[in-house]
Amino acid sequence: MPFRSQFIIIEDNLIDQFVTKKLLKKGLDVNPLYIANNGKEGLEWLLKHQNNQPLIIILDIQMPIMNGFQFLDEFERLAEDVKDKIEIFVLSSTLDTDEINKVKENKYVSAFWNKPFRLELLQKTFV
């Protein structure tokens, strides 16, 4: 049975997009699954697809055009009724403790995960 939330992966690395997409489809039968190549694309997608269905965002930090922190700053400005149905998980390979702490302190981020993404973590979180 497909997972009930929509998912969007906001990630610039094509290999990471592919791996995360495969794990979400295999582990949760996620369909449809959307991909944005940077925070700006992710924000534009979010504004176009506002609906009452729950949304889970898998967000990278380091991206061109609009990085994950800039995305989170813009996300904070959205209407509360839009943000209420959205859960954000940051998936990053950063080892910078300042960046990790900044992510963990953000009230809109549910969790910080290290790359590579693991199927067990996915199932533990969502099943």
C-alpha positions as CSV (number, residue, x, y, z in Angstrom):
1,M,0.0,0.0,0.0
2,P,1.5,3.4,-1.0
3,F,2.5,5.8,1.8
4,R,-0.2,8.4,2.4
5,S,2.0,11.5,2.5
6,Q,3.5,13.2,-0.5
7,F,7.3,13.4,-0.7
8,I,9.6,16.0,-2.2
9,I,13.4,15.5,-2.3
10,I,15.2,18.9,-2.5
11,E,18.7,17.8,-3.5
12,D,21.1,19.0,-6.2
13,N,23.2,15.8,-6.4
14,L,21.8,13.4,-9.1
15,I,23.2,10.3,-7.4
16,D,21.8,11.3,-4.0
17,Q,18.4,12.0,-5.7
18,F,18.5,8.5,-7.3
19,V,19.4,6.7,-4.1
20,T,16.9,8.5,-1.9
21,K,14.1,8.1,-4.5
22,K,14.8,4.3,-4.8
23,L,14.8,3.9,-1.0
24,L,11.6,5.8,-0.5
25,K,9.9,3.7,-3.2
26,K,11.3,0.4,-1.9
27,G,10.8,1.1,1.8
28,L,7.5,2.9,1.8
29,D,6.1,2.5,-1.7
30,V,6.1,6.3,-2.1
31,N,4.3,7.4,-5.2
32,P,4.2,10.1,-6.4
33,L,7.6,11.4,-5.5
34,Y,8.8,14.8,-6.5
35,I,12.3,16.2,-6.9
36,A,13.6,19.7,-6.8
37,N,17.3,20.5,-7.7
38,N,17.7,23.3,-5.2
39,G,15.8,25.2,-2.5
40,K,14.3,27.7,-5.0
41,E,12.8,24.9,-7.1
42,G,11.5,23.3,-3.9
43,L,9.9,26.5,-2.7
44,E,8.3,27.1,-6.1
45,W,7.0,23.6,-6.2
46,L,5.6,23.9,-2.7
47,L,3.8,27.2,-3.5
48,K,2.2,25.6,-6.6
49,H,1.1,22.4,-4.9
50,Q,-0.5,23.6,-1.7
51,N,-3.2,21.3,-0.7
52,N,-4.5,19.5,2.4
53,Q,-2.4,16.4,1.9
54,P,0.5,15.9,4.3
55,L,3.9,16.5,2.8
56,I,7.4,15.3,3.8
57,I,10.4,17.2,2.6
58,I,13.8,15.6,2.4
59,L,16.1,18.6,2.3
60,D,19.8,18.9,1.6
61,I,21.9,21.8,3.0
62,Q,24.6,22.5,0.4
63,M,23.0,23.4,-2.9
64,P,23.4,26.1,-5.6
65,I,21.0,28.9,-6.1
66,M,19.2,28.5,-2.8
67,N,20.7,26.2,-0.1
68,G,18.8,24.4,2.6
69,F,19.2,27.2,5.2
70,Q,17.9,29.8,2.8
71,F,15.0,27.4,2.0
72,L,14.2,27.1,5.7
73,D,14.3,30.9,6.1
74,E,11.7,31.3,3.2
75,F,9.7,28.4,4.6
76,E,9.3,30.2,7.9
77,R,7.6,33.1,6.1
78,L,4.8,30.9,4.7
79,A,1.4,30.9,6.2
80,E,0.9,28.7,9.2
81,D,-1.9,26.6,7.5
82,V,0.6,25.7,4.8
83,K,3.4,24.8,7.2
84,D,1.0,22.7,9.5
85,K,0.9,19.7,7.1
86,I,4.6,19.7,6.3
87,E,7.4,17.8,8.0
88,I,11.0,18.5,7.1
89,F,13.9,16.1,7.4
90,V,17.4,17.3,6.6
91,L,19.6,14.8,4.8
92,S,23.2,16.0,4.5
93,S,26.8,14.9,4.3
94,T,28.0,17.9,6.3
95,L,30.4,17.3,9.1
96,D,30.3,21.0,10.2
97,T,29.1,21.0,13.8
98,D,27.8,24.6,13.4
99,E,25.6,23.6,10.4
100,I,24.4,20.5,12.2
101,N,23.5,22.4,15.3
102,K,21.8,25.1,13.3
103,V,19.6,22.4,11.6
104,K,18.8,20.7,14.9
105,E,17.8,24.1,16.4
106,N,15.4,24.9,13.6
107,K,11.8,24.4,14.8
108,Y,10.6,23.3,11.4
109,V,13.1,20.4,11.1
110,S,12.0,17.1,12.5
111,A,15.4,15.4,12.3
112,F,18.9,15.7,10.9
113,W,20.1,12.6,9.0
114,N,23.6,11.8,7.7
115,K,24.1,10.6,4.1
116,P,24.0,8.0,2.9
117,F,20.4,7.4,3.6
118,R,19.6,4.1,5.2
119,L,16.5,2.0,4.6
120,E,16.3,1.0,8.3
121,L,16.2,4.7,9.4
122,L,13.4,5.3,6.9
123,Q,11.3,2.5,8.0
124,K,11.9,3.3,11.7
125,T,10.8,6.8,11.2
126,F,7.7,6.3,9.0
127,V,6.4,2.8,9.5
